[in-house]
Amino acid sequence: MSPTEGRPDYDTPHSPSQTAQAEPARERTEETLFNLWQTSRALLPSQTTIGATRPLNRKSIALAHRVARMCATDVHKLFWSDHPYRMLFLLALSFARGVFPVFKGYSHAMIINEIQSLFVSNYSSWARLTQLVGAEVLRMAGERLLESFAADNEQFLQNSIRFLVEYQQLEQRVRLDVPTLSDPVIRDLLAESDMFVASFQALGGFGFTSPFNVIRVFTLLSEIISHLFVLSSVPHGTLPFLALLLSLASAAAPFFRQFYGPRFDARPYSASEMRQAERQEQMRQLVFSETHRPEVMLFGLGPWIMNTWSSARRTALDIQNDRLPHHFPLEALLAQVNMAQVIASLHNVPFMLMLQSSTALGSLALYRTSAQAFVLAISSLFATAQAAIQSIFLMGAFCAFMELKPQLRPLATDRAVYAPRVGGMKIEARNIAYTYPGASEPALKDVNLTLEAGETLALVGYNGSGKSTLAKLLLRIIEFDSGELLVNDVDIRRYDPVELHAASAAVFQNFARYDTTVAENVGTGFVHDIERPTAVRKALRLAQCEQVVDGLPYGIDTRLDSDTSSASPSPVGTSMPPLPERTPHGLSGGEWQRIALARAFMRANRPEIDLLVFDEPTSALDAQAQAKIFDTIDTMSRSSSGQKCKTVVFITHRLSTARRADKVAMMENGRVIEFGSHEDLLARDGSYAALYQASV
Ligand SMILES: Nc1ncnc2c1ncn2[C@@H]1O[C@H](COP(=O)(O)OP(=O)(O)OP(=O)(O)O)[C@@H](O)[C@H]1O
């Protein structure tokens, strides 16, 4: 099965539950994985703690059962479809492994009994003893062989499932849009879904939260049953019964001690500890980052960084105060007693008692070992069952996350197909308002503007007035809260954003700087041509960047230093000696801006592109280069006959460039306060005119 098989296709109509999951704020009555996951979080004392272990009680078991039922199809695909025989082998071996200890006990018991008979009563023969030892050697070899098959098989299954879940997780992350991923509840869901994916890296051993723990619960159950079977054959009588009881009690002592003795809880991180861990990491990054070094030096940040780091680190390591613990004296005394030795000596008591009975020595050893293994298996069962329940909830988070629908994608019933217009995109904004999640003030209020197909709009205004936010709305990157935005006279919410994006090209203010070659930095603008050096070179030429790139040691194959690559050292053991062309090369701010422009130019003049958006495209360029770039944009927005064929929106702080636009929108405090041609706005002698006079 290919990793994509079985996942809903981009165009698959969504069930009502999927729509509901994309809108967690709304009230829902139907049972969905998303609200089951939320209910499971309500079982926790503090819902703010991501990944906290749900308690092992009736309520959580019932809930886990419902989650598992709803995940059944996904579980089948993940765990069964690709390797049914291997999975069957794993299940069979898991049950078989449960009875291994009893087989081993029996074999040992028979050998000891035989030796006892040989030496005490001379009733046995060496031949039979040799036979039994031979059988034990065969049993050991068989067990080892099966164990090694089981380990290999489990490792293989872990890795193949890990690949599938990692693939699906990446694919879903790529598919989801900004509004969905910025929802705080979805972020929590994502964090727990990531923990499910990560659980396949922990090899699912005891103590780790892994879906394989569910299988281990059954292994333990089969072990417990087989021990019970052995113990039920203990000879009748007070002495063997007393001995068995003592054996059980001494084996159970460490188990009960964990409830009543000093606790070493592996509790999850609290919100404040997570904040401290984040703080400590921020400080560490500041120290390691080459990008931040000049500022660290210039502003003398050393002592502040060290103080902040050490306070956060001390909290994380729990060494913030060196007070002696206030233990109850008896508890302190008990803690000094070597409990392991006490328990070990207790183990001998039932043995001594049973020796008084007539039972054979080997059988005594078998009963004693079985009693202890029985208690151990029961205590492991609790820990494993809790880990299994937790992994079911994490799997629920993963399945719920996989069902999320991008919020910007319309319902199939509302969807309109984007129909291109001659001349470019017509845009009409009516009373648009938008507030960023978590922000108290709206970034956009009551925005109105109309842009005919093929017109050029300059968005101008003071810092923070909402220009970039409006650009992101027009590009359908974020969703507005109220108002109407029409594209080609159709509500923008009815288009699939994928279609709109295929008809747009843009340079964002915070454009991406990829830590890769020039060719890939530029080619990502139109990935179909990423392997075509001529297309990349043409885009570089249009962005007046060809000369810069020709001066680089490996031309378009030179790897660029994205600045973030030096933020932290590569993890120990993963660093490889860099190839010569892989030594990152730095670029100036203006050169990076040209690379970003070249990326947009990879697709900007393609016939399917109807909208070009440039957020301060020339802020780092000199006046001459700026004029040339605007000429290029103008040429690109026209057909070969000179007719306008693309709508252009650009944001600028240099008002000398705004006069090139057909229309200017002057923004202030989230509103478009003046809208019209450059000449109209100058004649109005308002805010734009004042800003223009001041800037020229
Ligand atoms: N991700 C965000 N979360 C919360 N608030 C934001 C976010 N991005 C921007 N804002 C706020 O929204 C408002 C508008 O920001 P926007 O970036 O659109 O302004 P701008 O006009 O483009 O500014 P500039 O000229 O400095 O680029 C500002 O008050 C800003 O603080």
The ligand as a Tripos MOL2 file, in Angstrom:
@<TRIPOS>MOLECULE
LIG
   31    33     1     0     0
SMALL
NO_CHARGES

@<TRIPOS>ATOM
      1 N1          0.3590   37.0350   13.8740 N.pl3     1 LIG1
      2 C1         -0.1720   38.0940   14.5080 C.ar      1 LIG1
      3 N2         -0.8110   37.9220   15.6770 N.ar      1 LIG1
      4 C2         -1.3750   38.9560   16.3240 C.ar      1 LIG1
      5 N3         -1.3360   40.2200   15.8680 N.ar      1 LIG1
      6 C3         -0.7000   40.4420   14.7170 C.ar      1 LIG1
      7 C4         -0.0850   39.4070   13.9690 C.ar      1 LIG1
      8 N4          0.4630   39.9330   12.8590 N.ar      1 LIG1
      9 C5          0.1960   41.2460   12.9030 C.ar      1 LIG1
     10 N5         -0.4970   41.5590   14.0080 N.ar      1 LIG1
     11 C6         -1.0020   42.8700   14.3890 C.3       1 LIG1
     12 O1         -1.9210   43.2860   13.4090 O.3       1 LIG1
     13 C7         -1.7640   44.6660   13.1360 C.3       1 LIG1
     14 C8         -1.5330   44.8680   11.6370 C.3       1 LIG1
     15 O2         -0.3050   44.2680   11.2910 O.3       1 LIG1
     16 P1          0.2360   44.2690    9.8060 P.3       1 LIG1
     17 O3          1.4500   43.4050    9.7580 O.co2     1 LIG1
     18 O4         -0.8590   43.9610    8.8980 O.co2     1 LIG1
     19 O5          0.6510   45.7990    9.6440 O.3       1 LIG1
     20 P2          1.4210   46.5010    8.4400 P.3       1 LIG1
     21 O6          0.6170   47.6870    8.0790 O.co2     1 LIG1
     22 O7          1.7520   45.5490    7.3800 O.co2     1 LIG1
     23 O8          2.7480   46.9560    9.1950 O.3       1 LIG1
     24 P3          4.2190   47.2180    8.6020 P.3       1 LIG1
     25 O9          4.1420   48.4590    7.7680 O.co2     1 LIG1
     26 O10         5.0300   47.4440    9.8220 O.co2     1 LIG1
     27 O11         4.6110   46.0280    7.8480 O.co2     1 LIG1
     28 C9         -0.6340   45.1500   13.9940 C.3       1 LIG1
     29 O12        -1.1880   45.7800   15.1260 O.3       1 LIG1
     30 C10         0.0870   43.9050   14.3890 C.3       1 LIG1
     31 O13         0.6490   44.0440   15.6660 O.3       1 LIG1
@<TRIPOS>BOND
     1     1     2 1
     2     2     3 ar
     3     2     7 ar
     4     3     4 ar
     5     4     5 ar
     6     5     6 ar
     7     6     7 ar
     8     6    10 ar
     9     7     8 ar
    10     8     9 ar
    11     9    10 ar
    12    10    11 1
    13    11    12 1
    14    11    30 1
    15    12    13 1
    16    13    14 1
    17    13    28 1
    18    14    15 1
    19    15    16 1
    20    16    17 2
    21    16    18 1
    22    16    19 1
    23    19    20 1
    24    20    21 2
    25    20    22 1
    26    20    23 1
    27    23    24 1
    28    24    25 2
    29    24    26 1
    30    24    27 1
    31    28    29 1
    32    28    30 1
    33    30    31 1
@<TRIPOS>SUBSTRUCTURE
     1 LIG1         1 GROUP 0 **** ****
